[in-house]
Amino acid sequence: MTASDDGKLRLWDVGTRKLIGVPLPGSTTGGTVRFFPNGKQVLGVFPDGTGVVWNVDPAAWKAKACSVANRNLRPDEWKQFLGNRPYQDVCP
């Protein structure tokens, strides 16, 4: 998790050193972040005293995406969003 000069908090894959998605919603003024002990949520506290909890668990993201889409991605969508990762069905 990092905060940059623009004050936005970003989540990184440490192993690949690649950015994961866009800056976390609501993070426009910098702040302090800490992972929960389970590693599945992040608490962000901002200079104005407000706080936000973000769920950063990939399994939760997968479940939410499947519930919203109510289907698997088509191969063209997979390529657009996941690049060269091998295609697979991920939703039940």
Residue, then its C-alpha position, 0 to 999 in steps of 0.5 A: m500500500t502506498a500514498s503518492d504525491d497526489g494523495k491517493l492510496r494504491l495497492w501493489d502486488v509486492g511479488t511482481r511490483k505491479l500496481i493492482g487496479v486504480p487508487l482506492p476509492g475515497s483516498t484523495t488526501g493521503g493518510t495512514v493505512r494499516f492492514f488488519p491482522n488477517g490481511k484481508q482488509v485495510l484501514g485508511v485514516f485521513p488527515d481530517g479524521t475520517g477512516v475507511v475500511w477497504n476489503v482487499d481479499p481477492a476471493a471477496w473481489k471474485a465473489k462480488a464480480c460474479s454476483v454483479a455480472n451473474r456470469n463468467l467473462r467472455p474470452d474477449e472480456w478476459k483478454q481486455f481485463l486480464g491480458n495474457r492470463p490463461y482463460q478460465d471460468v471463475c464464477p459458479 
